[in-house]
Amino acid sequence: MSERVGIIGGGIVGVALARALAQRGDEVTVLEKEPRLAAHQTGHNSGVVHAGLYYAPGSLKATLCAAGRVRIREFCQQKGLPYREVGKLVVAVDENELGALAEIERRSRENGVPDLERIDDVARLREIEPHVAGVAAVHSPHTAVVDYASITEAMAQDVRAAEGTILLGSEVTAMRTEGEQVRVVTPVSEHVFDRVIVCAGLHSDVVARFVGADPSPKILPFRGEYWALRPSRVDLVRGMIYPVPDPRFPFLGVHFTRGVYDDVHVGPNAVPALAREGYSWLRWSAKDTWESLRWPGAWPLARQHWRMGADEISASLLKPRYFHKARRFVPELRMSDLQRTSSAGVRAQAWGRGGELLDDFAVDQVGRVTLVRNAPSPAATSSLAIADYLIEHYLSPPAR
Ligand SMILES: Cc1cc2nc3c(=O)[nH]c(=O)nc-3n(C[C@H](O)[C@H](O)[C@H](O)COP(=O)(O)OP(=O)(O)OC[C@H]3O[C@@H](n4cnc5c(N)ncnc54)[C@H](O)[C@@H]3O)c2cc1C
């Protein structure tokens, strides 16, 4: 007998899981609060299919990113969706960054990043990216770009084709276990499922509390804002130019990405968002801000990263500061080449009570409810593999 499964959240993780379950014969219902799918992180990201350069070897991020990259490529091929391997160059601009670059290279090799090349020769660097500045780099030629919102829509078509149901405009406001079943409540409907999986992104901690899960980890929202290169200057960047990430900081730093539609975006930065869905400085929620400030982990985090935080905020507000950071990698860049865009995304990054970053993907279980508690980047790349992982480890196969 197939199971009745409810999935809360219509981002790429929820919809990929719904697709896998519907295709194996479960009776699936996705409940999404917005009037469309992919309305938050999935529709507001860099569109990169990561090849697995950064992640701790053996972690879920490393293994599911490697498997997910291949699955996303196959999915795009099957569905006729754009998938462009523009390649990524991680550049050490000066000698101080060589140690961190060596660590990225080590991790990349352990993670099996395909066809990785170490470059110590400036001429070779310029062959790949003619306008870049740097002393060394690693190049991942199979890092690709896609449109994750279109991919999610295509996955949703498969859900419907397998008789799954997707209910938009359905915000889950309460949930309780009743014997062998879970009752899920929205303002306009009630549903009873055998199992529920929560893939609620920026609200994953809020929904977890409905079933009495530990409030830790909490989502502290960090916005990433993008600039774009003026169309006449997009030739400055062929693929992706990334900095060597600062190992003390969870985000990657200013980078250039040629998108799937040939635009070149610069960013995202990382500034505290004043609301879970705070896509600009003007979107402010007293409740979300108060909850963040009240979180004991917010203060050690602020103490540890205040200098970097102040730097990111000033570069968000003052264009010359941002330009200065970006020009390190592409010296020919002029201030007028950078155009502010309205596009921004808010990262659902989970933090513990002591201010510790939850680096890896994280899943919890409370009775019949499975909670995806941390699915930051590269969860879009990994989505199809995350779905398989959840089914294998948390959802028993249906009895037939
Ligand atoms: C700026 C930025 C850049 C990124 N770049 C990349 C990248 O290049 N490559 C990559 O692989 N990853 C990237 N990521 C990460 C990636 O976007 C996310 O890991 C991924 O989209 C997570 O998917 P999700 O389904 O878990 O979350 P989401 O897409 O956020 O979906 C969660 C859904 O749950 C819904 N929801 C929440 N609460 C409720 C409720 N109570 N009831 C019903 N529905 C609810 C929300 O409306 C939302 O639609 C980036 C993220 C950001 C923010």
Ligand as a Chemical Component Dictionary entry (heavy atoms), coordinates in Angstrom:
data_LIG
# 
_chem_comp.id                   LIG 
_chem_comp.type                 NON-POLYMER 
_chem_comp.pdbx_formal_charge   0 
_chem_comp.three_letter_code    LIG 
# 
loop_
_chem_comp_atom.comp_id 
_chem_comp_atom.atom_id 
_chem_comp_atom.alt_atom_id 
_chem_comp_atom.type_symbol 
_chem_comp_atom.charge 
_chem_comp_atom.model_Cartn_x 
_chem_comp_atom.model_Cartn_y 
_chem_comp_atom.model_Cartn_z 
_chem_comp_atom.pdbx_ordinal 
LIG C1  C1  C 0 22.052 34.264 -2.806 1  
LIG C2  C2  C 0 22.060 32.763 -2.933 2  
LIG C3  C3  C 0 22.869 32.142 -3.902 3  
LIG C4  C4  C 0 22.898 30.744 -4.000 4  
LIG N1  N1  N 0 23.590 30.164 -5.031 5  
LIG C5  C5  C 0 23.510 28.830 -5.213 6  
LIG C6  C6  C 0 24.119 28.212 -6.338 7  
LIG O1  O1  O 0 24.663 28.891 -7.202 8  
LIG N2  N2  N 0 24.063 26.864 -6.445 9  
LIG C7  C7  C 0 23.433 26.087 -5.512 10 
LIG O2  O2  O 0 23.435 24.857 -5.629 11 
LIG N3  N3  N 0 22.810 26.649 -4.449 12 
LIG C8  C8  C 0 22.810 27.996 -4.301 13 
LIG N4  N4  N 0 22.160 28.577 -3.263 14 
LIG C9  C9  C 0 21.447 27.726 -2.318 15 
LIG C10 C10 C 0 20.141 27.200 -2.890 16 
LIG O3  O3  O 0 19.391 28.224 -3.500 17 
LIG C11 C11 C 0 19.342 26.565 -1.753 18 
LIG O4  O4  O 0 20.182 25.669 -1.078 19 
LIG C12 C12 C 0 18.124 25.794 -2.274 20 
LIG O5  O5  O 0 17.349 26.599 -3.143 21 
LIG C13 C13 C 0 17.303 25.315 -1.096 22 
LIG O6  O6  O 0 16.075 24.833 -1.572 23 
LIG P1  P1  P 0 14.868 24.617 -0.567 24 
LIG O7  O7  O 0 13.799 23.967 -1.336 25 
LIG O8  O8  O 0 15.399 23.935 0.661  26 
LIG O9  O9  O 0 14.483 26.076 -0.064 27 
LIG P2  P2  P 0 13.590 27.214 -0.727 28 
LIG O10 O10 O 0 13.844 27.358 -2.174 29 
LIG O11 O11 O 0 13.788 28.427 0.097  30 
LIG O12 O12 O 0 12.128 26.667 -0.551 31 
LIG C14 C14 C 0 11.484 26.574 0.691  32 
LIG C15 C15 C 0 10.002 26.808 0.429  33 
LIG O13 O13 O 0 9.265  26.561 1.615  34 
LIG C16 C16 C 0 8.153  27.444 1.612  35 
LIG N5  N5  N 0 7.630  27.532 2.981  36 
LIG C17 C17 C 0 8.251  28.026 4.077  37 
LIG N6  N6  N 0 7.440  27.943 5.149  38 
LIG C18 C18 C 0 6.291  27.371 4.730  39 
LIG C19 C19 C 0 5.055  27.039 5.382  40 
LIG N7  N7  N 0 4.854  27.269 6.694  41 
LIG N8  N8  N 0 4.072  26.460 4.655  42 
LIG C20 C20 C 0 4.248  26.219 3.317  43 
LIG N9  N9  N 0 5.382  26.547 2.653  44 
LIG C21 C21 C 0 6.391  27.103 3.347  45 
LIG C22 C22 C 0 8.763  28.743 1.110  46 
LIG O14 O14 O 0 7.796  29.640 0.631  47 
LIG C23 C23 C 0 9.711  28.249 0.031  48 
LIG O15 O15 O 0 9.132  28.267 -1.256 49 
LIG C24 C24 C 0 22.110 29.964 -3.136 50 
LIG C25 C25 C 0 21.273 30.580 -2.189 51 
LIG C26 C26 C 0 21.227 31.965 -2.112 52 
LIG C27 C27 C 0 20.268 32.605 -1.153 53 
# 
loop_
_chem_comp_bond.comp_id 
_chem_comp_bond.atom_id_1 
_chem_comp_bond.atom_id_2 
_chem_comp_bond.value_order 
_chem_comp_bond.pdbx_ordinal 
LIG C1  C2  SING 1  
LIG C2  C3  SING 2  
LIG C2  C26 DOUB 3  
LIG C3  C4  DOUB 4  
LIG C4  N1  SING 5  
LIG C4  C24 SING 6  
LIG N1  C5  DOUB 7  
LIG C5  C6  SING 8  
LIG C5  C8  SING 9  
LIG C6  O1  DOUB 10 
LIG C6  N2  SING 11 
LIG N2  C7  SING 12 
LIG C7  O2  DOUB 13 
LIG C7  N3  SING 14 
LIG N3  C8  DOUB 15 
LIG C8  N4  SING 16 
LIG N4  C9  SING 17 
LIG N4  C24 SING 18 
LIG C9  C10 SING 19 
LIG C10 O3  SING 20 
LIG C10 C11 SING 21 
LIG C11 O4  SING 22 
LIG C11 C12 SING 23 
LIG C12 O5  SING 24 
LIG C12 C13 SING 25 
LIG C13 O6  SING 26 
LIG O6  P1  SING 27 
LIG P1  O7  DOUB 28 
LIG P1  O8  SING 29 
LIG P1  O9  SING 30 
LIG O9  P2  SING 31 
LIG P2  O10 DOUB 32 
LIG P2  O11 SING 33 
LIG P2  O12 SING 34 
LIG O12 C14 SING 35 
LIG C14 C15 SING 36 
LIG C15 O13 SING 37 
LIG C15 C23 SING 38 
LIG O13 C16 SING 39 
LIG C16 N5  SING 40 
LIG C16 C22 SING 41 
LIG N5  C17 SING 42 
LIG N5  C21 SING 43 
LIG C17 N6  DOUB 44 
LIG N6  C18 SING 45 
LIG C18 C19 SING 46 
LIG C18 C21 DOUB 47 
LIG C19 N7  SING 48 
LIG C19 N8  DOUB 49 
LIG N8  C20 SING 50 
LIG C20 N9  DOUB 51 
LIG N9  C21 SING 52 
LIG C22 O14 SING 53 
LIG C22 C23 SING 54 
LIG C23 O15 SING 55 
LIG C24 C25 DOUB 56 
LIG C25 C26 SING 57 
LIG C26 C27 SING 58 
# 
